[in-house]
Amino acid sequence: DAGVIQSPRHEVTEMGQEVTLRCKLISGHNSLFWYRQTMMRGLELLIYFNNNVPIDDSGMPEDRFSAKMPNASFSTLKIQPSEPRDSAVYFCASSPGLAFFGQGTRLTVV
Amino acid sequence: AQKVTQAQTEISVVEKEDVTLDCVYETRDTTYYLFWYKQPPSGELVFLIRRNSFDEQNEISGRYSWNFQKSTSSFNFTITASQVVDSAVYFCALSEARRGAQKLVFGQGTRLTINP
């Protein structure tokens, strides 16, 4: 059990560029959550999937953000085009139990 | 709407002191889960405990203990004989218990510093 694995761990990109964050789930877990952590807003849910289907994306800030779960063990979060205010740490987590968070991706948009 | 309040933004104590981190929550659900997570300086989120709303028994795990009181909507966390390695940001969180709706609402976190 390798846990929830996120990549990259750090990403620095220029404003306007496309950014893709990746998350590999623990085998057998059926729910995946994307969270964003900023100093101003703390930890907030962006979107979550259950059995590969998006259930609630009300936390996705705007159309620049999109998330996919092409199979039961993998998800991507894409930002296009990126902006400096997207700078944050992005976590994915899996269920059951919400006990398993990835180590996060620290995104810096300059 | 669900809400979690951690009124203590920062706490600083000397090693070996006991320290309690407060957590107060709001929810209309009768069934829910409460969580505590630790975020050390390295940045990852470490799960500490999950408690079902029907289980009001206090929990002890080594130097950690949790006091769940439904009457006051509180789920406080105590570290006994604190150590420098306990320095971290601690988050309390709440989730619905409905099937397929386990999203977490986090408090703002309490930064705990244990000084040698």
Interface residues (C-beta under 8 A of the other chain):
Chain A: S31 F33 Y35 G42 L43 E44 L45 Y48 N50 I55 D56 V89 F91 A93 S95 P96 G97 L98 A99 F100 F101 G102 Q103 G104 R106
Chain B: Y33 F35 Y37 G43 E44 L45 V46 F47 R50 F91 A93 S95 G100 A101 Q102 K103 L104 V105 F106 G107 Q108 G109
